[in-house]
Amino acid sequence: MYQLIVIADPAIAININASVSIPYDSAIRVWCPDKENHLANLSLTPPSGYELSSVENGFEILYSFTVIGIPSLTFSHSASFGNDMQLNFYVPVSKLDGYDNVSLKIEKQEYTNNGGDTYTYKTVDIDTYTYRTMSGVQNYRFIFNGIAAKEMGNEIKAYILADKNGHTYTSDADVYSIKAYAYACLESTSSSITPEFKTLVVDMLNYGASSQRYFKYNLNNLVNADLTEEQKAMGTH
């Protein structure tokens, strides 16, 4: 519950002084037959991080407040492979219009090297980005690198952070992994994903699983375990 204070001139005959607690997605309804006079000194103060809106309907004015925050974001992804791997996160620039200091926070899942299911999350802040236009849409491109072969299946949680009106807001988490990217490529019917590239992806997943076995890392979730027989046949023999 959050406090919303309604203050009016005490000399006004109709007293609409009030102090009420309401959820952020609720509203206050004010009935006032003489809006011009009776609301002249009305002050509505939302909690920090919220904004007010109002709708008039005859003698009624409905005041409500909602969280000022980052709108729902859809992330796009790509990956680069080498000795270490990287995930690229893309977010449309237009979705963050009016925000400053846009950055990416990563929470990387890390398992202990005992073959079990115990893990923690390591936080990495990325405040550098480039721009990339895809399908006519300009995007922020953030790069997260340093993912080892044994970590292909590790969850990577990505959050956009951005400032507006003196507040820093955080988006919902986008959860992805090298494994998720690999299987998306294998299941793709796009002509840009060639049979040769799918062979590379299957070989990469097999290498990742071998690395997990060698390092006794997250052995209950080998990254090639979900390959279908058809996909396994795409690999190098």
N, C-alpha and C positions, 0 to 999 in steps of 0.2 A: 504494500500500500504506500502511496506517495501523497504528500501534503500539497494541496492547492488552496491558496488564500484568495478570497474575494473581498475587496475593500471598496466601500462606497462612502460618499459624503454623509456623515451622521446627521446633517441637517435635513436630508431628504426625507420626506414623509414615509415613503416606502423603503423600509430598511432591508437591504439585501446583503448586509454584512454576513460573512460566513467563513468558517474554517472547516474544511471537510477533507477526509482521506478517501481517495478513490484509486482503483487500479489505473495504470497508465493508459489502458485502452478504453476507459470509461469516459464519462463527460459530466459537465454541470449544465443544467438547464435553468435559465433566468427568465422569469416572466415579468415584463415591464411595459405598461401601457403608454409610457411617455419616454421612449428610448433616448431622445435627444437630451432631455434634462436629467433623467435618472441614471443614465450611464456615463454622464460627462466625466465623473471622477472615479469610474470603475477601473480597478487595476487587477489584472490576473497574472499571477506569478507562478509559472511552472517550475518543477525541479530542474536542476542543472542537467542538460543533455536532452531536454524535451522541448517541443515547440507547440504553440497554440494555434488552433484554427477555430473559426466560428461560422455558424449558419443561421440566418434569420428566417423566421417563419411567423409572420404576423406579429403578435406581441411577444413572441418567444425568441430568445437567442440561445442557441446551443453551442457551448464552448467545450472543446475537447483538446486533449494534447496527446501527442505520440512521440515515440523515440526518434530523435534526430540521429540517424545512423546511415551506414552504407547500405545502399539498395541491394537486393538480391543479385548476386553475381554468378555468371556461368564461366568457369575456367575452361580454357582449351590447353592442350598439352602436346609436346613433342619430346623426343629424347635423342641424345647423342651417345654413341658407344665408343669405348676405347679402353685403356688400362683401368681408368675410373670412368664411371658413367655419370651423365647429367640429365636432369629433368628440366624442361623449359615450361614455364607457366605463363599463359597469356590471358589478359583481362581487357575488355574494351575500354578505351580511354573515355568514351562518351558516358559510360556508366558512373564515372567518378568526376564528372564536370562539377566544378565549384569546390573540390577538395584539394588540399595541399599536402605536401610531404608524403606522397604515396610510397609505401614500402611493402615488403612481403616478410611475414614471419613464418618460419618453418619449424615444425616439430617432427623430428626424425626418430622413428622407432629403432631401438638398438637392443638386440638380444645378447645375453651373456654367452660366452663361448663354452657352454657345457652341453649343448645339444638340446636343452630343455626349452620351456615356453616362457621363461622369465625375461622381461624386457623393461626398459625405461624409455623416456623420450628426451632427445637432445634438442635444444632450441637454437636456431640460427636466424639472425636478422639480416635481411638483404635490402639495402637501401639504394642500390644501383640498378638501373634498367635501361633498356633500349626500346625503340618503337618498331613494331612489325605490322605491316598491313597484310591482312588475310581476307580473301573474298570481299575486298573493298572496305573492310573495317579496320581502323587503326587500333592497335593493341599495345598495352604495356607488355614487355617481355622481361621476365625475371628468370635468372639461371641459378639452379641449385646443383652443384657438382660435388664430386668426392664420394659417390655411391660405389662401394666395392661390389664385386661379383657375388659374393655371398649374401649381399643385402638387397638383391633384386626384388625380393618379396616383402621387404620392410615397408610399412605404411609411412607415407610422407604427407603430413597434414600441413596445408598452406592456408594462411590467413592474410588478407589485405588489411593494412592499417593506413588510415588517412585522417588528416585534420580538417575540421570545419568549425568555424565560429568558436575557436579556442578550445575545442574538445578533440580528442583522438578517438576514432571509432574503429572497430574491428569487425570484419566480415565473418560470416559463417565459414566453417572449415571446408576446404576442398581436400578430399582424401584420395591419394593416388599412389602409384608405385611404378617402378620399371616393369615389374611383372604385369601390371594392369595394362600398361602401354603395349607390351609385347603381345598379349593375347588379343587386344583390340586390333592390332595389325594383322594377326593371323585370321581373325574373323572378318576382316574388311574385304569388301568386294570392289573397292576402288582400283582403277587401273594404275594409279600411282604406286600401289603396293604390289611390286612385281613378285613372281615366283622365286626369283633369286633372293630378294629381300626376305621373303618368308623363310627360306632355307637358313639365312643368316640368323633370323630371330629364333628358330628352333634350336640351332646350334648354340646360340647364346644362352637359352634357357637350360640346355643340357650342361653347358659349362658352369652356369650358376649353381645348379644342383650338385655338380661334382665339387665345386668350391665349398658348398655347405657341408658336404660329407667330410671333406678334408679338414675343415676347421671346426667340425662338430658344432655347427651353427644352425639353430632353428630347424632341427632335423625332422620335426613333425610336419613341416610345411615346405617340402621341396618344391622349387618353383616350376619344375617340369611335370609335376604330378598330375596336372589337369589337362595335359596334352591328349587329344584324341588319337586314335590309331592313324587316322588320315593325316593329322598334323605331325605325328612322329615320323611318318614316311617322307615328310618334306625335308627332314634333316639330312646332313651329309652321311653317307654310309661308307 
